[in-house]
Amino acid sequence: MRRGVTILSIGCALAVAASLGPASEATAIDGTATASAAVPVARLLPDGRAVPPPSAPPAVKKMIRAANHIRHRPYRWGGGHRSWRSRGYDCSGSVSYVLHAAGLLDWALDSTGFMHWGGGGPGSWVRIYANHEHVFAVIAGLRWDTSNTTEGDGHGPGWSEEMRSTRGFRLRHPLGLLR
């Protein structure tokens, strides 16, 4: 009887996994990942602002609104750490800013702090990629980053539809937000 229960449990687990569909993020051999998610994707306007999908949770909409507010600010090392209002933001300051706007973070973290923040693994709406030197986020399928963005001069907070390599980054997600 025990073996039958185990086989039934494994079969149920496989059926649930199959019903969830493909993984919400694909990783290529070179360590790059697509920014696609198992949720509706935000739209990037020609002027560089992001528009959240109507079905996004309120916290995600607040994050996108906050990110739009500071996009195109200059990159400043340490920017966004002493005060939420800053003339410029570094990578961790800009990620901290959007998470704070959604009520998910009380104070700014550096990139190393984000390596241990929240829960491990991907979230559906928000993913944080952190290592000892850099942090960026994918919010509703768009990359929020201070480098390699497709708008402006590519230095300073901005959106991109293209993903960068995630090799060497830890993947985290906010707790308390619908996965």
C-alpha positions as CSV (number, residue, x, y, z in Angstrom):
1,M,0.0,0.0,0.0
2,R,2.8,2.4,0.9
3,R,4.4,2.0,-2.6
4,G,1.0,2.7,-4.2
5,V,0.6,5.9,-2.2
6,T,4.2,7.0,-3.2
7,I,3.5,6.4,-6.9
8,L,0.2,8.2,-6.6
9,S,1.9,11.2,-4.9
10,I,4.6,11.3,-7.6
11,G,2.0,11.1,-10.3
12,C,0.0,13.9,-8.8
13,A,3.1,16.1,-8.5
14,L,3.9,15.5,-12.1
15,A,0.4,16.3,-13.2
16,V,0.4,19.6,-11.2
17,A,3.8,20.5,-12.7
18,A,2.6,19.8,-16.2
19,S,-0.5,21.9,-15.7
20,L,1.6,24.9,-14.7
21,G,3.1,24.9,-18.2
22,P,6.6,25.8,-19.2
23,A,9.0,27.4,-16.8
24,S,8.5,31.1,-16.5
25,E,12.1,31.8,-17.4
26,A,14.4,30.1,-19.9
27,T,18.1,30.2,-19.4
28,A,20.4,29.7,-22.4
29,I,23.7,27.9,-22.3
30,D,25.6,31.2,-22.1
31,G,23.8,32.2,-18.9
32,T,21.4,34.7,-20.5
33,A,17.8,34.5,-19.6
34,T,14.7,35.7,-21.3
35,A,12.6,38.4,-19.5
36,S,9.4,36.5,-20.2
37,A,7.2,35.6,-17.3
38,A,4.1,33.5,-16.8
39,V,2.2,36.7,-16.3
40,P,1.1,39.5,-18.6
41,V,4.1,41.6,-19.7
42,A,4.3,45.4,-19.2
43,R,4.4,47.5,-22.3
44,L,7.4,49.8,-23.1
45,L,6.3,53.1,-24.7
46,P,8.4,54.8,-27.3
47,D,9.3,57.5,-24.8
48,G,10.8,54.8,-22.5
49,R,8.1,54.7,-19.9
50,A,6.6,51.3,-18.9
51,V,2.9,50.7,-18.7
52,P,1.8,47.9,-16.4
53,P,-0.7,45.3,-17.5
54,P,-4.2,45.9,-16.2
55,S,-4.1,42.6,-14.3
56,A,-0.9,43.5,-12.4
57,P,-1.2,43.5,-8.6
58,P,-1.3,47.0,-7.1
59,A,2.3,46.6,-5.7
60,V,3.6,46.0,-9.2
61,K,1.8,49.0,-10.6
62,K,3.3,51.1,-7.8
63,M,6.8,49.8,-8.7
64,I,6.4,50.6,-12.3
65,R,5.0,54.1,-11.5
66,A,8.0,54.7,-9.2
67,A,10.5,53.4,-11.7
68,N,9.1,55.7,-14.4
69,H,9.5,58.6,-12.0
70,I,13.3,58.1,-11.6
71,R,14.2,56.7,-15.0
72,H,16.7,58.9,-16.8
73,R,18.2,60.2,-13.6
74,P,21.9,60.0,-13.7
75,Y,23.9,57.1,-12.3
76,R,25.4,58.1,-9.0
77,W,27.3,55.7,-6.8
78,G,25.5,55.5,-3.5
79,G,22.5,57.4,-4.9
80,G,19.2,56.5,-3.3
81,H,20.8,55.2,-0.1
82,R,20.7,58.2,2.2
83,S,17.3,59.5,1.0
84,W,14.7,58.0,-1.3
85,R,14.7,61.4,-3.1
86,S,18.1,61.7,-4.8
87,R,19.6,63.5,-7.8
88,G,20.8,60.1,-9.1
89,Y,20.7,56.4,-8.3
90,D,23.0,53.5,-8.4
91,C,21.8,50.0,-9.2
92,S,20.8,49.0,-5.7
93,G,19.4,52.5,-4.9
94,S,17.1,52.3,-8.0
95,V,15.9,48.8,-7.1
96,S,15.4,49.8,-3.5
97,Y,13.4,52.8,-4.6
98,V,10.9,50.8,-6.6
99,L,10.5,48.1,-3.9
100,H,10.0,50.9,-1.2
101,A,7.3,52.5,-3.3
102,A,5.4,49.3,-3.3
103,G,5.7,48.9,0.5
104,L,8.1,45.9,0.2
105,L,11.3,47.5,1.6
106,D,11.8,49.9,4.5
107,W,15.4,51.0,3.8
108,A,17.8,50.8,0.9
109,L,20.0,47.7,0.5
110,D,23.2,47.3,-1.4
111,S,23.6,44.6,-4.0
112,T,25.0,42.2,-1.5
113,G,22.0,42.7,0.8
114,F,19.7,41.8,-2.1
115,M,21.5,38.5,-2.4
116,H,19.8,37.4,0.8
117,W,16.6,39.5,0.6
118,G,13.1,38.1,0.1
119,G,12.7,34.5,-1.0
120,G,14.9,32.4,-3.2
121,G,14.1,31.7,-6.8
122,P,11.8,33.4,-9.3
123,G,8.6,35.3,-8.6
124,S,6.0,35.6,-11.3
125,W,5.7,39.4,-11.3
126,V,9.0,40.5,-9.8
127,R,12.5,38.9,-9.9
128,I,15.6,40.4,-8.4
129,Y,19.0,39.4,-9.7
130,A,21.9,40.2,-7.3
131,N,25.6,39.6,-6.8
132,H,28.3,41.3,-4.9
133,E,28.7,44.0,-7.5
134,H,25.4,44.6,-9.2
135,V,21.6,44.2,-8.8
136,F,18.8,44.6,-11.3
137,A,15.1,43.6,-11.4
138,V,12.6,42.2,-13.9
139,I,9.2,43.7,-13.2
140,A,6.2,42.4,-15.2
141,G,8.6,41.1,-17.8
142,L,10.7,44.3,-18.3
143,R,14.2,44.7,-17.0
144,W,14.8,47.6,-14.6
145,D,18.6,48.3,-14.5
146,T,21.2,51.0,-14.4
147,S,23.3,49.6,-17.2
148,N,22.8,48.1,-20.6
149,T,19.3,49.6,-21.0
150,T,17.9,50.5,-24.3
151,E,16.8,54.0,-23.5
152,G,18.8,57.2,-22.9
153,D,22.6,56.7,-22.8
154,G,22.3,53.3,-21.1
155,H,23.8,54.7,-17.8
156,G,21.4,55.3,-15.0
157,P,18.0,53.8,-14.2
158,G,16.0,52.7,-17.2
159,W,13.8,50.0,-18.7
160,S,14.7,47.4,-21.3
161,E,12.8,44.6,-23.1
162,E,16.1,42.7,-23.5
163,M,17.6,40.6,-20.8
164,R,21.2,40.6,-19.8
165,S,23.3,37.6,-18.7
166,T,22.3,36.3,-15.3
167,R,25.5,34.2,-14.8
168,G,26.8,34.8,-11.3
169,F,23.6,36.4,-10.0
170,R,21.3,35.1,-7.3
171,L,17.7,35.0,-8.2
172,R,15.3,36.4,-5.5
173,H,11.7,37.5,-5.3
174,P,9.7,39.7,-2.9
175,L,7.8,37.9,-0.1
176,G,4.2,39.0,0.4
177,L,3.7,39.6,-3.3
178,L,1.6,37.2,-5.4
179,R,4.1,34.9,-7.1
